[in-house]
């Protein structure tokens, strides 16, 4: 009965669209307006909170007063993927949607459901205007095709308590050895060196990604992410060993900890480091924290180039949309100065892919550090989860990381297990 209720709830979430734009499809039809549908997750579609998307809607509808851009909520991201899969399988997909740039889009691309936006992007010069790392990711994933217009670019790195660094005479680390030294000093003085929300496996995975970049270097790391070489290699094994060693600095019980539990240590100054993303600056403010207490640094990989860990979010267009005449203007609204500037002015949002429109002098020191990392001239690497690996391989990776940390599996066994599954599901391209 419980399972049946869950299934029914999911079906209802998928079947019954919720318009965040303030009016439903029937209302738009009653008014005689054309409808252009845009799906996104519940984290994006609150137009009171999302100044960027609200402004996109305004800009687009000013260009086309006879059209309603209908913004429809499709639950959490995993529910949205389910809804897209069902809709595209019956040729009933939305005109457009927002989602992370990654391998989860591959089935839609392979079945011809997504429009290649490269001609429109190059015509409007957006390939030279937006964050270069976003385009590099699409190149890595899809070669010369551009299936997403990137609208957000998020860097991930190590946040730290500046007051604890000052108290114990620590410097921002430039090498991995210096980072380990800092963790040891903190631990010796009764501070949790690293807060880790291990119940969310993607957070533990951030440390593994950083170690993989350190041990592989850019060329081999990208080859592993792209399936161009075996996962079962000495560098992956070494990264698993180092993750296991690094976990000695995590708080007790970290594998079952939520982010909120890390905050309970971090905010009172009982923990120092947390590996998280650009959005954390906004989280500090919404949770009433003094943002001046926190700093940020790119994980020291000891590599040249010294790349950032980042990912992007984009707008996709249905290849079979009946509203193809509206597509370019929709993308113009998403790429507009006005949309990014409004988000910056109202919310100090710095995740947008148009940092050229931001007045950086208005930023606090922490956000200036974040913008610097987003625009790292040395480039970036993608997370080794479903951003570039297929979901089954991602799930296996998360399991391997936990098993290695708990001493239930050796790093050698973990690398071999990932390699076996990668070969079984056809991930490898060599």
Secondary structure as GFF3:
##gff-version 3
##sequence-region A 1 430
A	DSSP	alpha_helix	2	15	.	.	.	ID=ss1
A	DSSP	beta_strand	18	19	.	.	.	ID=ss2
A	DSSP	alpha_helix	25	30	.	.	.	ID=ss3
A	DSSP	beta_strand	34	40	.	.	.	ID=ss4
A	DSSP	alpha_helix	51	63	.	.	.	ID=ss5
A	DSSP	beta_strand	67	73	.	.	.	ID=ss6
A	DSSP	alpha_helix	77	89	.	.	.	ID=ss7
A	DSSP	beta_strand	96	100	.	.	.	ID=ss8
A	DSSP	three_ten_helix	103	105	.	.	.	ID=ss9
A	DSSP	alpha_helix	106	110	.	.	.	ID=ss10
A	DSSP	alpha_helix	118	124	.	.	.	ID=ss11
A	DSSP	alpha_helix	126	129	.	.	.	ID=ss12
A	DSSP	alpha_helix	132	142	.	.	.	ID=ss13
A	DSSP	beta_strand	149	161	.	.	.	ID=ss14
A	DSSP	alpha_helix	162	167	.	.	.	ID=ss15
A	DSSP	alpha_helix	176	188	.	.	.	ID=ss16
A	DSSP	beta_strand	192	194	.	.	.	ID=ss17
A	DSSP	alpha_helix	201	226	.	.	.	ID=ss18
A	DSSP	alpha_helix	234	246	.	.	.	ID=ss19
A	DSSP	three_ten_helix	247	249	.	.	.	ID=ss20
A	DSSP	three_ten_helix	254	256	.	.	.	ID=ss21
A	DSSP	alpha_helix	259	266	.	.	.	ID=ss22
A	DSSP	beta_strand	271	277	.	.	.	ID=ss23
A	DSSP	alpha_helix	280	286	.	.	.	ID=ss24
A	DSSP	three_ten_helix	291	293	.	.	.	ID=ss25
A	DSSP	beta_strand	294	297	.	.	.	ID=ss26
A	DSSP	beta_strand	308	317	.	.	.	ID=ss27
A	DSSP	alpha_helix	324	335	.	.	.	ID=ss28
A	DSSP	alpha_helix	337	347	.	.	.	ID=ss29
A	DSSP	three_ten_helix	355	357	.	.	.	ID=ss30
A	DSSP	three_ten_helix	360	362	.	.	.	ID=ss31
A	DSSP	alpha_helix	365	374	.	.	.	ID=ss32
A	DSSP	beta_strand	380	381	.	.	.	ID=ss33
A	DSSP	alpha_helix	391	405	.	.	.	ID=ss34
A	DSSP	alpha_helix	411	424	.	.	.	ID=ss35
###
